[in-house]
Amino acid sequence: MADRLLAAPASQDRHVELNDMQRALLHLPQPQREALILVGAGGFAYEEAAEICNVAVGTIKSRVARGRVALETLLTEGQLPSRRDSLPNPGGKSALDTIMGEVDDLSRDR
């Protein structure tokens, strides 16, 4: 889903969907969120993401798979917490800028 949203042309609907994606990512366990951000948004290969996270390739694949299922559930079954319950977006950045900033932070010095 992240791949489709990040590659889609900009529109108001896509902006809302990307904001929802960012909020959903915040509700995943940190290891799943990192794996999804590196592989899904960052475009890193599983092997590269495993090296960045200092875990086995199978661990990254598992985290990505479980994270995708969890994201799908949050986004399609109405389980995403309301916007007011989510963390604020620091500096008023767009969801895309925030997600890509996380890619940079995770992959820095690797």
MOPAC internal coordinates of N, CA, C and O (Angstrom, degrees):
PM7 1SCF
backbone

  N    0.0000 0     0.00 0     0.00 0    0    0    0
  C    1.4435 1     0.00 0     0.00 0    1    0    0
  C    1.5305 1   110.28 1     0.00 0    2    1    0
  O    1.2310 1   120.29 1   137.83 1    3    2    1
  N    1.3349 1   117.05 1   -42.17 1    3    2    1
  C    1.4635 1   119.89 1   179.51 1    5    3    2
  C    1.5144 1   110.42 1   -60.75 1    6    5    3
  O    1.2310 1   120.34 1   139.42 1    7    6    5
  N    1.3391 1   116.96 1   -40.58 1    7    6    5
  C    1.4589 1   120.11 1   179.26 1    9    7    6
  C    1.5187 1   110.83 1   -59.16 1   10    9    7
  O    1.2310 1   120.44 1   136.65 1   11   10    9
  N    1.3373 1   116.76 1   -43.35 1   11   10    9
  C    1.4672 1   120.48 1  -179.13 1   13   11   10
  C    1.5192 1   110.80 1   -65.82 1   14   13   11
  O    1.2310 1   120.18 1   138.01 1   15   14   13
  N    1.3296 1   117.27 1   -41.99 1   15   14   13
  C    1.4560 1   120.10 1  -178.36 1   17   15   14
  C    1.5190 1   112.00 1   -68.73 1   18   17   15
  O    1.2310 1   120.51 1   139.00 1   19   18   17
  N    1.3317 1   116.64 1   -41.00 1   19   18   17
  C    1.4565 1   119.75 1  -177.18 1   21   19   18
  C    1.5205 1   112.10 1   -71.59 1   22   21   19
  O    1.2310 1   119.94 1   154.22 1   23   22   21
  N    1.3291 1   117.72 1   -25.78 1   23   22   21
  C    1.4547 1   121.36 1  -178.45 1   25   23   22
  C    1.5262 1   112.61 1   -94.06 1   26   25   23
  O    1.2310 1   119.93 1   172.56 1   27   26   25
  N    1.3167 1   117.74 1    -7.44 1   27   26   25
  C    1.4680 1   121.33 1  -175.64 1   29   27   26
  C    1.5190 1   111.22 1   -78.75 1   30   29   27
  O    1.2310 1   120.39 1   -31.98 1   31   30   29
  N    1.3547 1   116.86 1   148.02 1   31   30   29
  C    1.4620 1   120.05 1   175.43 1   33   31   30
  C    1.5310 1   110.13 1   -62.66 1   34   33   31
  O    1.2310 1   121.16 1   -30.17 1   35   34   33
  N    1.2987 1   115.38 1   149.83 1   35   34   33
  C    1.4592 1   120.52 1  -177.76 1   37   35   34
  C    1.5173 1   111.30 1   -67.05 1   38   37   35
  O    1.2310 1   121.06 1   -43.72 1   39   38   37
  N    1.3062 1   115.57 1   136.28 1   39   38   37
  C    1.4536 1   122.91 1   172.76 1   41   39   38
  C    1.5120 1   106.26 1  -157.74 1   42   41   39
  O    1.2310 1   120.62 1   -11.72 1   43   42   41
  N    1.3307 1   116.41 1   168.28 1   43   42   41
  C    1.4608 1   119.23 1  -179.52 1   45   43   42
  C    1.5265 1   110.59 1   -62.07 1   46   45   43
  O    1.2310 1   120.35 1   138.68 1   47   46   45
  N    1.3460 1   116.95 1   -41.32 1   47   46   45
  C    1.4633 1   120.11 1   179.23 1   49   47   46
  C    1.5216 1   110.95 1   -62.12 1   50   49   47
  O    1.2310 1   120.49 1   137.39 1   51   50   49
  N    1.3194 1   116.66 1   -42.61 1   51   50   49
  C    1.4727 1   120.30 1  -179.91 1   53   51   50
  C    1.5169 1   110.50 1   -65.63 1   54   53   51
  O    1.2310 1   120.26 1   144.81 1   55   54   53
  N    1.3161 1   117.12 1   -35.19 1   55   54   53
  C    1.4630 1   120.97 1   178.35 1   57   55   54
  C    1.5305 1   109.68 1   -62.64 1   58   57   55
  O    1.2310 1   120.20 1   134.58 1   59   58   57
  N    1.3132 1   117.23 1   -45.42 1   59   58   57
  C    1.4662 1   121.92 1   179.18 1   61   59   58
  C    1.5248 1   109.75 1   -64.89 1   62   61   59
  O    1.2310 1   120.32 1   136.26 1   63   62   61
  N    1.3504 1   116.99 1   -43.74 1   63   62   61
  C    1.4596 1   120.67 1   179.92 1   65   63   62
  C    1.5252 1   111.29 1   -63.06 1   66   65   63
  O    1.2310 1   120.29 1   140.72 1   67   66   65
  N    1.3186 1   117.06 1   -39.28 1   67   66   65
  C    1.4664 1   120.41 1   179.24 1   69   67   66
  C    1.5273 1   110.47 1   -67.82 1   70   69   67
  O    1.2310 1   120.41 1   141.91 1   71   70   69
  N    1.3391 1   116.82 1   -38.09 1   71   70   69
  C    1.4697 1   119.67 1   175.55 1   73   71   70
  C    1.5247 1   110.44 1   -63.10 1   74   73   71
  O    1.2310 1   120.54 1   139.35 1   75   74   73
  N    1.3360 1   116.57 1   -40.65 1   75   74   73
  C    1.4646 1   120.04 1   176.97 1   77   75   74
  C    1.5229 1   110.44 1   -63.45 1   78   77   75
  O    1.2310 1   120.59 1   139.85 1   79   78   77
  N    1.3290 1   116.48 1   -40.15 1   79   78   77
  C    1.4615 1   120.87 1   178.71 1   81   79   78
  C    1.5305 1   109.93 1   -61.21 1   82   81   79
  O    1.2310 1   120.62 1   135.41 1   83   82   81
  N    1.3121 1   116.43 1   -44.59 1   83   82   81
  C    1.4587 1   120.04 1   179.48 1   85   83   82
  C    1.5274 1   110.46 1   -61.85 1   86   85   83
  O    1.2310 1   120.14 1   136.10 1   87   86   85
  N    1.3260 1   117.34 1   -43.90 1   87   86   85
  C    1.4665 1   120.85 1   179.06 1   89   87   86
  C    1.5254 1   110.64 1   -63.15 1   90   89   87
  O    1.2310 1   120.60 1   138.58 1   91   90   89
  N    1.3346 1   116.47 1   -41.42 1   91   90   89
  C    1.4690 1   120.16 1   179.29 1   93   91   90
  C    1.5250 1   110.75 1   -63.51 1   94   93   91
  O    1.2310 1   120.58 1   138.96 1   95   94   93
  N    1.3306 1   116.50 1   -41.04 1   95   94   93
  C    1.4614 1   120.01 1   178.81 1   97   95   94
  C    1.5253 1   111.57 1   -58.55 1   98   97   95
  O    1.2310 1   120.61 1   144.28 1   99   98   97
  N    1.3256 1   116.44 1   -35.72 1   99   98   97
  C    1.4698 1   120.51 1  -179.35 1  101   99   98
  C    1.5227 1   112.31 1   -65.54 1  102  101   99
  O    1.2310 1   120.36 1   161.11 1  103  102  101
  N    1.3319 1   116.91 1   -18.89 1  103  102  101
  C    1.4628 1   120.55 1  -177.33 1  105  103  102
  C    1.5277 1   112.93 1   -98.64 1  106  105  103
  O    1.2310 1   120.47 1  -176.24 1  107  106  105
  N    1.3121 1   116.70 1     3.76 1  107  106  105
  C    1.4612 1   120.62 1   176.05 1  109  107  106
  C    1.5221 1   109.62 1   -90.03 1  110  109  107
  O    1.2310 1   120.24 1   -25.24 1  111  110  109
  N    1.3331 1   117.15 1   154.76 1  111  110  109
  C    1.4665 1   118.62 1   172.60 1  113  111  110
  C    1.5324 1   109.96 1   -59.72 1  114  113  111
  O    1.2310 1   120.40 1   -34.32 1  115  114  113
  N    1.3060 1   116.84 1   145.68 1  115  114  113
  C    1.4688 1   122.62 1  -176.32 1  117  115  114
  C    1.5298 1   113.50 1   -49.56 1  118  117  115
  O    1.2310 1   118.72 1   133.04 1  119  118  117
  N    1.3419 1   120.05 1   -46.96 1  119  118  117
  C    1.4706 1   119.19 1  -178.87 1  121  119  118
  C    1.5375 1   113.04 1   -61.29 1  122  121  119
  O    1.2310 1   120.44 1   140.44 1  123  122  121
  N    1.3323 1   116.76 1   -39.56 1  123  122  121
  C    1.4681 1   119.76 1   178.05 1  125  123  122
  C    1.5237 1   110.78 1   -67.75 1  126  125  123
  O    1.2310 1   120.83 1   137.47 1  127  126  125
  N    1.3276 1   116.01 1   -42.53 1  127  126  125
  C    1.4688 1   120.32 1   179.73 1  129  127  126
  C    1.5269 1   110.48 1   -60.75 1  130  129  127
  O    1.2310 1   120.17 1   133.83 1  131  130  129
  N    1.3251 1   117.27 1   -46.17 1  131  130  129
  C    1.4618 1   120.83 1   179.83 1  133  131  130
  C    1.5242 1   111.33 1   -61.04 1  134  133  131
  O    1.2310 1   120.37 1   134.57 1  135  134  133
  N    1.3297 1   116.89 1   -45.43 1  135  134  133
  C    1.4627 1   120.63 1  -179.20 1  137  135  134
  C    1.5212 1   110.91 1   -62.49 1  138  137  135
  O    1.2310 1   120.01 1   135.50 1  139  138  137
  N    1.3260 1   117.59 1   -44.50 1  139  138  137
  C    1.4592 1   120.88 1   179.86 1  141  139  138
  C    1.5282 1   112.26 1   -65.25 1  142  141  139
  O    1.2310 1   120.81 1   139.69 1  143  142  141
  N    1.3097 1   116.06 1   -40.31 1  143  142  141
  C    1.4643 1   119.87 1  -179.81 1  145  143  142
  C    1.5217 1   110.40 1   -65.84 1  146  145  143
  O    1.2310 1   120.44 1   136.03 1  147  146  145
  N    1.3209 1   116.76 1   -43.97 1  147  146  145
  C    1.4633 1   119.33 1  -179.19 1  149  147  146
  C    1.5289 1   112.15 1   -66.66 1  150  149  147
  O    1.2310 1   120.44 1   133.18 1  151  150  149
  N    1.3277 1   116.77 1   -46.82 1  151  150  149
  C    1.4668 1   120.92 1  -176.06 1  153  151  150
  C    1.5257 1   111.30 1   -80.54 1  154  153  151
  O    1.2310 1   120.27 1   133.39 1  155  154  153
  N    1.3393 1   117.09 1   -46.61 1  155  154  153
  C    1.4643 1   120.79 1  -174.93 1  157  155  154
  C    1.5148 1   113.81 1   -76.67 1  158  157  155
  O    1.2310 1   120.56 1   126.13 1  159  158  157
  N    1.3148 1   116.54 1   -53.87 1  159  158  157
  C    1.4642 1   120.22 1  -176.67 1  161  159  158
  C    1.5197 1   112.34 1   -87.76 1  162  161  159
  O    1.2310 1   120.90 1   142.67 1  163  162  161
  N    1.3362 1   115.89 1   -37.33 1  163  162  161
  C    1.4648 1   120.08 1  -176.63 1  165  163  162
  C    1.5096 1   114.55 1   -82.26 1  166  165  163
  O    1.2310 1   120.71 1   160.59 1  167  166  165
  N    1.3307 1   116.25 1   -19.41 1  167  166  165
  C    1.4569 1   119.91 1   179.73 1  169  167  166
  C    1.5193 1   114.55 1    74.55 1  170  169  167
  O    1.2310 1   120.24 1  -164.81 1  171  170  169
  N    1.3178 1   117.14 1    15.19 1  171  170  169
  C    1.4585 1   119.91 1   178.63 1  173  171  170
  C    1.5225 1   109.77 1   -72.85 1  174  173  171
  O    1.2310 1   120.75 1   -33.64 1  175  174  173
  N    1.3157 1   116.18 1   146.36 1  175  174  173
  C    1.4637 1   121.54 1   172.90 1  177  175  174
  C    1.5257 1   107.46 1   -70.02 1  178  177  175
  O    1.2310 1   121.05 1   -22.06 1  179  178  177
  N    1.3341 1   115.60 1   157.94 1  179  178  177
  C    1.4623 1   119.52 1   178.44 1  181  179  178
  C    1.5367 1   110.92 1   -54.56 1  182  181  179
  O    1.2310 1   120.75 1   139.16 1  183  182  181
  N    1.3079 1   116.17 1   -40.84 1  183  182  181
  C    1.4674 1   120.30 1  -178.92 1  185  183  182
  C    1.5267 1   111.23 1   -63.09 1  186  185  183
  O    1.2310 1   120.64 1   138.48 1  187  186  185
  N    1.3253 1   116.39 1   -41.52 1  187  186  185
  C    1.4691 1   120.10 1   178.90 1  189  187  186
  C    1.5247 1   110.82 1   -66.43 1  190  189  187
  O    1.2310 1   120.74 1   135.88 1  191  190  189
  N    1.3272 1   116.20 1   -44.12 1  191  190  189
  C    1.4663 1   120.29 1   179.55 1  193  191  190
  C    1.5215 1   110.62 1   -62.97 1  194  193  191
  O    1.2310 1   120.34 1   141.05 1  195  194  193
  N    1.3366 1   116.96 1   -38.95 1  195  194  193
  C    1.4661 1   120.90 1   178.10 1  197  195  194
  C    1.5270 1   110.55 1   -61.99 1  198  197  195
  O    1.2310 1   120.77 1   138.29 1  199  198  197
  N    1.3133 1   116.14 1   -41.71 1  199  198  197
  C    1.4630 1   120.19 1   178.76 1  201  199  198
  C    1.5284 1   110.58 1   -65.10 1  202  201  199
  O    1.2310 1   120.31 1   135.79 1  203  202  201
  N    1.3148 1   117.01 1   -44.21 1  203  202  201
  C    1.4663 1   121.21 1   179.76 1  205  203  202
  C    1.5230 1   110.77 1   -59.90 1  206  205  203
  O    1.2310 1   120.78 1   137.27 1  207  206  205
  N    1.3447 1   116.11 1   -42.73 1  207  206  205
  C    1.4707 1   121.09 1  -177.60 1  209  207  206
  C    1.5264 1   113.11 1   -86.73 1  210  209  207
  O    1.2310 1   121.27 1   175.18 1  211  210  209
  N    1.3265 1   115.17 1    -4.82 1  211  210  209
  C    1.4624 1   120.85 1   179.12 1  213  211  210
  C    1.5321 1   112.21 1    59.31 1  214  213  211
  O    1.2310 1   121.42 1  -134.32 1  215  214  213
  N    1.3503 1   114.89 1    45.68 1  215  214  213
  C    1.4668 1   122.17 1   177.34 1  217  215  214
  C    1.5168 1   108.78 1  -135.35 1  218  217  215
  O    1.2310 1   120.43 1    -8.53 1  219  218  217
  N    1.3214 1   116.79 1   171.47 1  219  218  217
  C    1.4607 1   122.12 1   178.01 1  221  219  218
  C    1.5254 1   110.84 1   -70.91 1  222  221  219
  O    1.2310 1   120.85 1   -26.44 1  223  222  221
  N    1.3257 1   115.99 1   153.56 1  223  222  221
  C    1.4677 1   121.59 1   179.08 1  225  223  222
  C    1.5272 1   110.33 1   -58.21 1  226  225  223
  O    1.2310 1   120.18 1   138.08 1  227  226  225
  N    1.3296 1   117.26 1   -41.92 1  227  226  225
  C    1.4611 1   120.68 1   178.73 1  229  227  226
  C    1.5190 1   112.64 1   -60.22 1  230  229  227
  O    1.2310 1   120.74 1   146.39 1  231  230  229
  N    1.3236 1   116.19 1   -33.61 1  231  230  229
  C    1.4653 1   120.84 1   178.18 1  233  231  230
  C    1.5240 1   109.92 1   -66.54 1  234  233  231
  O    1.2310 1   120.09 1   136.41 1  235  234  233
  N    1.3232 1   117.43 1   -43.59 1  235  234  233
  C    1.4642 1   120.99 1   178.21 1  237  235  234
  C    1.5214 1   110.11 1   -62.92 1  238  237  235
  O    1.2310 1   120.34 1   134.85 1  239  238  237
  N    1.3297 1   116.95 1   -45.15 1  239  238  237
  C    1.4703 1   120.26 1   179.86 1  241  239  238
  C    1.5239 1   110.39 1   -59.29 1  242  241  239
  O    1.2310 1   120.45 1   138.12 1  243  242  241
  N    1.3160 1   116.75 1   -41.88 1  243  242  241
  C    1.4577 1   121.36 1   179.09 1  245  243  242
  C    1.5255 1   111.18 1   -65.10 1  246  245  243
  O    1.2310 1   120.76 1   135.46 1  247  246  245
  N    1.3249 1   116.15 1   -44.54 1  247  246  245
  C    1.4724 1   120.11 1   179.86 1  249  247  246
  C    1.5256 1   111.24 1   -62.88 1  250  249  247
  O    1.2310 1   120.59 1   138.59 1  251  250  249
  N    1.3292 1   116.48 1   -41.41 1  251  250  249
  C    1.4633 1   120.06 1   178.93 1  253  251  250
  C    1.5250 1   110.05 1   -64.54 1  254  253  251
  O    1.2310 1   120.28 1   134.24 1  255  254  253
  N    1.3271 1   117.07 1   -45.76 1  255  254  253
  C    1.4636 1   120.84 1  -179.11 1  257  255  254
  C    1.5305 1   111.05 1   -61.67 1  258  257  255
  O    1.2310 1   120.50 1   131.84 1  259  258  257
  N    1.3247 1   116.66 1   -48.16 1  259  258  257
  C    1.4690 1   119.73 1   179.60 1  261  259  258
  C    1.5298 1   111.26 1   -66.06 1  262  261  259
  O    1.2310 1   120.31 1   142.12 1  263  262  261
  N    1.3314 1   117.02 1   -37.88 1  263  262  261
  C    1.4625 1   120.94 1   178.31 1  265  263  262
  C    1.5199 1   112.21 1   -64.69 1  266  265  263
  O    1.2310 1   120.37 1   139.84 1  267  266  265
  N    1.3326 1   116.90 1   -40.16 1  267  266  265
  C    1.4675 1   120.52 1   178.19 1  269  267  266
  C    1.5218 1   111.23 1   -63.13 1  270  269  267
  O    1.2310 1   120.78 1   137.30 1  271  270  269
  N    1.3176 1   116.12 1   -42.70 1  271  270  269
  C    1.4695 1   120.23 1   178.46 1  273  271  270
  C    1.5303 1   109.66 1   -62.75 1  274  273  271
  O    1.2310 1   120.49 1   134.75 1  275  274  273
  N    1.3207 1   116.67 1   -45.25 1  275  274  273
  C    1.4610 1   120.74 1  -179.89 1  277  275  274
  C    1.5303 1   111.43 1   -63.25 1  278  277  275
  O    1.2310 1   120.21 1   137.86 1  279  278  277
  N    1.3405 1   117.21 1   -42.14 1  279  278  277
  C    1.4660 1   120.51 1   177.62 1  281  279  278
  C    1.5221 1   111.05 1   -62.57 1  282  281  279
  O    1.2310 1   120.94 1   134.23 1  283  282  281
  N    1.3168 1   115.81 1   -45.77 1  283  282  281
  C    1.4672 1   120.52 1   179.28 1  285  283  282
  C    1.5244 1   110.48 1   -57.06 1  286  285  283
  O    1.2310 1   120.88 1   136.61 1  287  286  285
  N    1.3147 1   115.93 1   -43.39 1  287  286  285
  C    1.4632 1   120.69 1   179.63 1  289  287  286
  C    1.5239 1   110.48 1   -63.49 1  290  289  287
  O    1.2310 1   120.56 1   131.83 1  291  290  289
  N    1.3159 1   116.53 1   -48.17 1  291  290  289
  C    1.4642 1   120.30 1  -179.77 1  293  291  290
  C    1.5241 1   112.09 1   -60.16 1  294  293  291
  O    1.2310 1   120.53 1   138.74 1  295  294  293
  N    1.3252 1   116.60 1   -41.26 1  295  294  293
  C    1.4619 1   120.97 1  -173.51 1  297  295  294
  C    1.5276 1   114.11 1   -83.49 1  298  297  295
  O    1.2310 1   119.82 1   150.80 1  299  298  297
  N    1.3196 1   117.95 1   -29.20 1  299  298  297
  C    1.4664 1   118.77 1  -174.44 1  301  299  298
  C    1.5179 1   114.34 1  -105.12 1  302  301  299
  O    1.2310 1   119.91 1   160.50 1  303  302  301
  N    1.3122 1   117.77 1   -19.50 1  303  302  301
  C    1.4569 1   119.24 1  -176.79 1  305  303  302
  C    1.5210 1   112.64 1  -106.82 1  306  305  303
  O    1.2310 1   120.79 1  -162.49 1  307  306  305
  N    1.3243 1   116.10 1    17.51 1  307  306  305
  C    1.4544 1   120.24 1   175.70 1  309  307  306
  C    1.5089 1   114.73 1    66.84 1  310  309  307
  O    1.2310 1   120.21 1  -154.12 1  311  310  309
  N    1.3248 1   117.20 1    25.88 1  311  310  309
  C    1.4611 1   120.52 1  -179.00 1  313  311  310
  C    1.5198 1   113.04 1   -96.37 1  314  313  311
  O    1.2310 1   120.39 1  -177.79 1  315  314  313
  N    1.3146 1   116.85 1     2.21 1  315  314  313
  C    1.4581 1   120.09 1   179.79 1  317  315  314
  C    1.5237 1   109.15 1   -72.70 1  318  317  315
  O    1.2310 1   119.91 1   -56.84 1  319  318  317
  N    1.3348 1   117.78 1   123.16 1  319  318  317
  C    1.4677 1   119.56 1   178.75 1  321  319  318
  C    1.5260 1   111.27 1   -58.11 1  322  321  319
  O    1.2310 1   120.94 1   -25.57 1  323  322  321
  N    1.3089 1   115.80 1   154.43 1  323  322  321
  C    1.4641 1   120.20 1  -177.69 1  325  323  322
  C    1.5222 1   110.67 1   -62.38 1  326  325  323
  O    1.2310 1   121.03 1   -20.62 1  327  326  325
  N    1.3191 1   115.64 1   159.38 1  327  326  325
  C    1.4679 1   120.97 1  -178.47 1  329  327  326
  C    1.5177 1   112.01 1   -58.89 1  330  329  327
  O    1.2310 1   120.44 1   143.81 1  331  330  329
  N    1.2906 1   116.77 1   -36.19 1  331  330  329
  C    1.4729 1   118.67 1  -177.32 1  333  331  330
  C    1.5197 1   112.33 1   -68.90 1  334  333  331
  O    1.2310 1   120.22 1   158.93 1  335  334  333
  N    1.3658 1   117.18 1   -21.07 1  335  334  333
  C    1.4611 1   120.84 1   178.35 1  337  335  334
  C    1.5240 1   112.29 1   -87.01 1  338  337  335
  O    1.2310 1   120.12 1   172.28 1  339  338  337
  N    1.3247 1   117.38 1    -7.72 1  339  338  337
  C    1.4618 1   121.28 1  -177.65 1  341  339  338
  C    1.5155 1   110.18 1   -86.89 1  342  341  339
  O    1.2310 1   122.04 1   -18.25 1  343  342  341
  N    1.3243 1   113.71 1   161.75 1  343  342  341
  C    1.4561 1   118.99 1   177.07 1  345  343  342
  C    1.5194 1   109.89 1   -68.73 1  346  345  343
  O    1.2310 1   119.34 1   -34.09 1  347  346  345
  N    1.3200 1   118.87 1   145.91 1  347  346  345
  C    1.4584 1   120.45 1   178.11 1  349  347  346
  C    1.5204 1   111.12 1   -66.45 1  350  349  347
  O    1.2310 1   120.80 1   -24.51 1  351  350  349
  N    1.3192 1   116.08 1   155.49 1  351  350  349
  C    1.4553 1   122.01 1   179.03 1  353  351  350
  C    1.5254 1   107.86 1   -86.85 1  354  353  351
  O    1.2310 1   119.67 1   -68.74 1  355  354  353
  N    1.3314 1   118.24 1   111.26 1  355  354  353
  C    1.4627 1   121.21 1  -174.62 1  357  355  354
  C    1.5231 1   112.43 1   -62.65 1  358  357  355
  O    1.2310 1   121.10 1   -47.27 1  359  358  357
  N    1.3171 1   115.50 1   132.73 1  359  358  357
  C    1.4550 1   121.25 1   175.76 1  361  359  358
  C    1.5119 1   114.68 1    70.14 1  362  361  359
  O    1.2310 1   119.73 1  -170.91 1  363  362  361
  N    1.3350 1   118.13 1     9.09 1  363  362  361
  C    1.4476 1   121.31 1   179.09 1  365  363  362
  C    1.5204 1   114.07 1    66.95 1  366  365  363
  O    1.2310 1   119.98 1  -158.08 1  367  366  365
  N    1.3342 1   117.65 1    21.92 1  367  366  365
  C    1.4615 1   121.33 1   179.77 1  369  367  366
  C    1.5266 1   110.59 1   -68.04 1  370  369  367
  O    1.2310 1   120.93 1   -24.39 1  371  370  369
  N    1.3200 1   115.82 1   155.61 1  371  370  369
  C    1.4547 1   119.94 1   174.53 1  373  371  370
  C    1.5217 1   109.05 1   -70.24 1  374  373  371
  O    1.2310 1   120.72 1   -19.46 1  375  374  373
  N    1.3222 1   116.23 1   160.54 1  375  374  373
  C    1.4617 1   120.93 1   178.75 1  377  375  374
  C    1.5218 1   110.27 1   -59.05 1  378  377  375
  O    1.2310 1   120.24 1   137.47 1  379  378  377
  N    1.3281 1   117.14 1   -42.53 1  379  378  377
  C    1.4623 1   120.47 1  -179.88 1  381  379  378
  C    1.5200 1   110.91 1   -62.23 1  382  381  379
  O    1.2310 1   120.34 1   135.10 1  383  382  381
  N    1.3300 1   116.96 1   -44.90 1  383  382  381
  C    1.4696 1   120.24 1   178.56 1  385  383  382
  C    1.5276 1   111.17 1   -61.46 1  386  385  383
  O    1.2310 1   120.41 1   140.51 1  387  386  385
  N    1.3183 1   116.82 1   -39.49 1  387  386  385
  C    1.4560 1   120.80 1   179.95 1  389  387  386
  C    1.5252 1   110.99 1   -66.08 1  390  389  387
  O    1.2310 1   120.51 1   133.51 1  391  390  389
  N    1.3394 1   116.64 1   -46.49 1  391  390  389
  C    1.4591 1   120.38 1   179.90 1  393  391  390
  C    1.5205 1   110.83 1   -63.30 1  394  393  391
  O    1.2310 1   120.33 1   134.55 1  395  394  393
  N    1.3295 1   116.97 1   -45.45 1  395  394  393
  C    1.4669 1   119.70 1  -179.38 1  397  395  394
  C    1.5300 1   110.80 1   -68.14 1  398  397  395
  O    1.2310 1   119.99 1   150.12 1  399  398  397
  N    1.3216 1   117.63 1   -29.88 1  399  398  397
  C    1.4623 1   120.71 1   173.80 1  401  399  398
  C    1.5196 1   111.15 1   -64.32 1  402  401  399
  O    1.2310 1   120.90 1   144.01 1  403  402  401
  N    1.3345 1   115.88 1   -35.99 1  403  402  401
  C    1.4615 1   119.62 1   176.43 1  405  403  402
  C    1.5226 1   110.78 1   -66.92 1  406  405  403
  O    1.2310 1   120.20 1   142.42 1  407  406  405
  N    1.3301 1   117.23 1   -37.58 1  407  406  405
  C    1.4665 1   120.58 1   175.70 1  409  407  406
  C    1.5201 1   108.94 1   -58.18 1  410  409  407
  O    1.2310 1   120.56 1   131.82 1  411  410  409
  N    1.3236 1   116.54 1   -48.18 1  411  410  409
  C    1.4641 1   120.82 1   178.96 1  413  411  410
  C    1.5305 1   111.88 1   -59.86 1  414  413  411
  O    1.2310 1   120.87 1   134.63 1  415  414  413
  N    1.3268 1   115.94 1   -45.37 1  415  414  413
  C    1.4684 1   119.75 1  -179.08 1  417  415  414
  C    1.5246 1   111.21 1   -62.35 1  418  417  415
  O    1.2310 1   120.44 1   136.81 1  419  418  417
  N    1.3229 1   116.77 1   -43.19 1  419  418  417
  C    1.4604 1   120.58 1  -177.62 1  421  419  418
  C    1.5242 1   112.54 1   -69.08 1  422  421  419
  O    1.2310 1   120.66 1   145.04 1  423  422  421
  N    1.3129 1   116.35 1   -34.96 1  423  422  421
  C    1.4701 1   119.82 1  -174.23 1  425  423  422
  C    1.5268 1   113.50 1   -96.17 1  426  425  423
  O    1.2310 1   120.02 1   176.81 1  427  426  425
  N    1.3023 1   117.58 1    -3.19 1  427  426  425
  C    1.4723 1   121.74 1  -179.23 1  429  427  426
  C    1.5263 1   109.78 1   -61.24 1  430  429  427
  O    1.2310 1   121.19 1   -38.22 1  431  430  429
  N    1.3116 1   115.34 1   141.78 1  431  430  429
  C    1.4682 1   123.18 1   178.81 1  433  431  430
  C    1.5218 1   113.40 1    61.97 1  434  433  431
  O    1.2310 1   119.83 1  -151.84 1  435  434  433
  N    1.3068 1   117.94 1    28.16 1  435  434  433
  C    1.4751 1   121.28 1   178.56 1  437  435  434
  C    1.4974 1   109.52 1  -111.49 1  438  437  435
  O    1.2310 1   120.10 1   180.00 1  439  438  437

